[in-house]
């Protein structure tokens, strides 16, 4: 892959930081259940997500932060139940 030299551009440092972020990103599919995340961290992530690009700048999403363990577990139960219902309705669309 050819690297672009941005050292002499006015925003060279910004490009280097962005390139570093893009190289280091990863998709996490396993989470530490029960791990405590501070409210400040949650709000910081939400603020960053708010700036994420969307198709045609539609911004058709909402962020809901649930930091109460009882409410969180209830939301998880509902999500799993609804996902299972959807999967049953979509039977045949997903390869096994």
C-alpha positions in Angstrom: 0.0 0.0 0.0 1.4 3.4 -0.9 1.6 5.8 2.0 0.8 9.5 1.5 3.3 11.9 2.9 1.3 14.6 4.7 4.2 16.0 6.8 4.4 19.1 4.7 0.7 19.8 4.5 -1.0 22.2 6.9 -3.0 19.5 8.4 -0.4 16.8 8.3 -0.6 16.0 12.0 -4.3 15.6 11.8 -4.0 13.2 8.9 -1.4 11.1 10.8 -3.7 10.9 13.8 -6.7 9.9 11.7 -4.6 7.3 9.8 -3.4 5.9 13.2 -7.0 5.7 14.5 -8.1 3.9 11.3 -5.2 1.4 11.5 -5.8 0.6 15.2 -9.6 0.2 15.0 -11.1 -3.2 15.7 -14.5 -4.8 16.0 -15.1 -6.2 19.5 -17.5 -9.1 19.6 -16.8 -10.4 23.1 -17.4 -8.1 26.0 -16.5 -8.4 29.7 -19.9 -8.9 31.3 -20.2 -7.0 34.5 -17.3 -4.7 33.7 -18.0 -1.2 35.1 -17.8 1.7 32.7 -17.8 5.2 34.2 -20.6 7.6 33.3 -17.9 10.0 32.0 -16.7 7.3 29.6 -20.3 6.6 28.4 -21.0 10.3 27.8 -17.6 10.7 26.0 -18.4 7.7 23.7 -21.9 9.1 23.0 -20.5 12.5 22.2 -18.0 10.9 19.7 -20.8 8.8 18.2 -22.9 11.9 17.7 -20.3 13.1 15.2 -20.2 9.9 13.2 -21.2 10.3 9.5 -24.5 9.0 8.2 -25.8 8.5 4.7 -27.1 11.8 3.3 -26.5 13.2 6.8 -29.8 11.5 7.8 -28.7 11.0 11.4 -31.6 8.5 11.8 -30.5 7.1 15.1 -30.9 7.8 18.8 -28.5 7.0 21.6 -29.9 5.7 24.9 -27.5 5.2 27.7 -28.6 2.6 30.3 -26.3 2.5 33.3 -28.6 1.0 35.9 -27.8 -2.8 36.0 -31.5 -3.8 36.6 -32.7 -1.8 33.7 -29.8 -2.9 31.5 -30.6 -6.6 32.2 -34.3 -6.0 31.4 -33.3 -4.4 28.1 -31.0 -7.3 27.3 -33.8 -9.8 28.0 -36.2 -7.9 25.7 -33.5 -7.6 23.0 -32.7 -11.3 23.0 -36.4 -12.2 23.0 -37.2 -9.9 20.0 -34.1 -11.1 18.2 -35.2 -14.7 18.6 -38.7 -13.9 17.3 -37.2 -12.1 14.3 -34.9 -15.1 13.6 -37.9 -17.5 13.6 -39.8 -15.2 11.2 -36.8 -15.0 8.9 -36.2 -18.7 8.9 -34.8 -19.7 5.5 -33.1 -16.3 4.9 -30.1 -17.2 6.9 -27.7 -20.0 6.0 -26.8 -22.4 8.8 
